[in-house]
Amino acid sequence: MRLVAFDFDGTLSDSEMMVLLGEQLDVADRIADITERAMNDELSYAESLRERASLLDGLEQEAAEAAFDEVRLRPGAAALIARLRDAGHHVAILTGGFERGVERALAHEGVEVDTIVANRLPVDGGRLTGAVDGPLVTGTKDEALESLASDLDVPLDRTIAVGDGANDLPMLEVAGLSVGYLPKDAVRPACDVVVASMPRLGKVLEGYNIVRREK
């Protein structure tokens, strides 16, 4: 068994949850700008996450749920997750995004993963508070990957990390195999392999004998 850890926004999904949420309050452009700066390692991820969440202060919970309903997996992502799990691997999603959006996207495709490590947007009185909490606000993805690998008794050299942005760098740097999915320039040097589609990622994993070759 291997542990395969995916980032979500920008990797498994081409949706940006924060942007979808921001569209509900007409602050999507401001959120997208902050996100881009963080993904290019121009701004600390924790700082960027708190700044973006603050722009959502007062958003009705019903509107937030409608935004989460729009989150989708990339073409081919659900099939690849299923192939990995069928091969006996533990599939995890480690994301600074939000549980609700991840869960909705997986449910839409009828696919499951083994572990989700994600953040939450607190609600009070039926509205978002503008705060954010969860294990990946100040916690890092290398810590999450190492903790999960330890729990599963999987050596780090048998872990695979797939990500695109600066907050993925910690897990990409410690994983046994690091895959950049359309990675930002600041991330590319840490990647063993770079791919631009889920089918291509499947071929790479076939090449490493992690999944069986499709007939």
N, C-alpha and C positions, 0 to 999 in steps of 0.2 A: 504493500500500500504506500502511496505517496500522498502528501498534503499539497493540494493545489489551491492557492489563494488568489482571488481576483479582486481588483479594485472594481467599483461599480460605475459611477458617473465618468463618462469618457472612455470606458473600457468595455464592460459588459453591456452598457447602455450608452446610446448617443444622446440621451436626454440629460439635461442638467436640472436636478430637482430644485435647486435654489432659484434658478431662472424661471422655471414653471411656477413656483410659488410667487416670485416677484411680479410676474405678469398679472397676478390678481390685485396688486396694489400699484401697478404702473411704475415699478422700480426695477424691472428686469435688466435694463441697460446698466444701471449702477451696479447691480449684483454681478452681471457678466464681466464687467471691468475688474472688479475686485477678485473674482474667480481666476481670471486670466493672469493677473499679477501673482496670485498665490501659486498657480500651477507652474509658472515660470521661475519660481523661487525668488520672487522680488518682495514677498511679504510672507511672514510666518503664517502657517496654516491656521493655528489657533486664533490668531488675531483676525485673519480674514473671515473665519467662520463666525466669530462673534460679531464682527462688523456687518456681515451679510444678514445674520439672524436679527440684528437690531432693526434692520429695515423692514422686517416683517411684523413688527410690533403692532398688535391690534387686528391682524388678519383673522377673519372668522374661521373657526375650525372647519365648517362646512366647505368653505372655499379652499382651504388647505387640502382637504380630502379630495376635492375635485382635481386639484393639481397633481396629487399623488396618483390619481387614476389615469393620468396621461403618461406616466412613466412606462417606457417599453424597453425590452431587451433588443440588442442589435440582431439583425438577421444571422441565423446560424448559432447564436449563443446558447439557446435552449438545447439544441441538438448536441452541441459540444459538452455542455454540462452533463447531459444524460449519458453520453459516451464515457466520460470520465468516471461517473458513478457506477456505470455498468462494468467498468474495468476494475472496480474495487477501490478506487481512490476516494479520499475525503476531500470534498469540495467546500471551500469557505469563501465568503464575501467579506472583505475587510474594507469598510468605507467610512469616510467622514460624512457621507450623506445620511439618509434617514431610513430607519427600519420600515416605516409605512410605505415609502416609495419602492423599496426593494421587494417587500412582500407582495405588493400589488403587481409589479412587473413579472415576478415569478409566477404568480397565480394566473395571470393573463395567458401565459404560455403553458400552464399546466406542468411546470417543472419545479423540482425542489433542490435545495442544497443542504449540506450537513450542518453548517454553522454560518450564522450571520453576526458580525460584529459591526455595529452601526450606532449612530447618534439619534437623539430625539429632540423635538421642539416642544417644550412644555406649554400646556394650555391652562388658562384660568378664566373661568366665566365664559367659556365657549370661544375664546379668542387666544391666538398665540401671544405669549408674553414678551417676545423679543429676545428671549434667552435661548441657550442651547446647552444640552448636557449629554453625557454619554462617554464611553471609553476612549473615543478617538477625537476628543476635543483637544486635550493636552497630551493624551497618550499617543504613542507612535505605532506605526504598523509593524515595525520590526519586533517591538515588544509583544504585540498581539500575535504575530506569527510564531515567535519563539515560545510563548506561553501555550498556544494551541498545539504546537509540535511536541512540547514536553508532555502535555496531557494525553496526547495520542501515542506517545513513545515513538515518534517519527524523527530520525536524525535530520538536522537542518540540511544536510547534503541531499536529502530525498524530498525537499520541498521545492515548489515551483511558485513563483510570484509573477503576476501579470498586472501591469499598470501603465499609466501614462503621464502622471503629473509629479510635481516635486514632493508632495506628501507621500507618494509611493516609493520614493528613493530609499528610505530606511529598510523596507522589506525587500526591495530589489537587490540591495547591497548584501543582505545576509542569506538570501535564498540560494539553494543549490543550482537552480536554473532561473534566470531573470529574463522575462519577456516584456519588451516594450510594445504596447499597442498604440500605434501612431503617437509615439512619445514626444513630449516637449524637448526642445534642444537641451535643456539643463538635465534631462533624464537619460537621454540616449547613451551617454558614455557608460552608464551603469548596467546596460542591457547586454545580455549574451546574444539575444536574438531580437529582431524588430519585425513586427507584422502589421498589416494594414486591413485585415479582415479575419473574421472567425473561421472561415474555411481554410485560410492560410495557416492560422494557428493550429487547426486540426492536423494539417500536413506536418507542421513542425513537431507536434507531439507524437505523431506516427513515427517520424524520423528518430525520435528518442526512445521509441518502443514504450511509450506511456499509454497510448491507446492503439488498438488494432487498426490495421489499414482497412479502409473501406473498399469493398469490391465494386 
